[in-house]
Every structure is written in structure tokens, then in C-alpha cells.
Amino acid sequence: SSSSSSSSSSSSSVVKFVMTTRHPIANALAHMKWRFCRGMKLNRLVDNWVHVNEYMRSDLPHLTHVKVITLEEFTQDPDRFLDEVYRW
């Protein structure tokens, strides 16, 4: 078992990141339905989305293999995106 884990962590392994995001208002409205977000103001949730999105975007230049996909794009053609990620 340990030999298979060492082969999967060889120096030839490539880490790939798929970042997903969503329109900030749609994201905030969805969060408002969650128990721990009930009562939060829309602008606070949108501000949080902006902060998290900026943080994610600041990481992009440091990542070699990364794709950013919006939920809105994905839902328009999920097969295309899944195929693209699979082939990648």
C-alpha cells in the first residue's frame, strides 16, 4: 500500500486547480438561505464574495495549471466543461 502512495506522489505529478465562481449577487442570495447566513445583509455577503474572489484571483499568477469556471457558464453547457476538464 505504501509503494502505491509513493508512486502517486512522484516528481512527475502535476497539480491542477479548477476554480469555480458564481455571480456575486446570485451567490449572496443563495447564501442567505443557509442557516448560518440568515439575517445577514445582502451587501455584507456580496462584500465577502468580492474579498474571496480577489484572494482567489491573487493566487492565479502563482499557479501553473489552473482553470476558472463560472457556475453560469458551466450550467449552460456542463458536458463541454466536464469534457474540457477531463481532457486537460
Secondary structure as GFF3:
##gff-version 3
##sequence-region A 1 88
A	DSSP	alpha_helix	2	8	.	.	.	ID=ss1
A	DSSP	beta_strand	17	21	.	.	.	ID=ss2
A	DSSP	alpha_helix	24	31	.	.	.	ID=ss3
A	DSSP	three_ten_helix	35	37	.	.	.	ID=ss4
A	DSSP	alpha_helix	42	59	.	.	.	ID=ss5
A	DSSP	three_ten_helix	60	62	.	.	.	ID=ss6
A	DSSP	beta_strand	66	70	.	.	.	ID=ss7
A	DSSP	alpha_helix	71	76	.	.	.	ID=ss8
A	DSSP	alpha_helix	78	87	.	.	.	ID=ss9
###
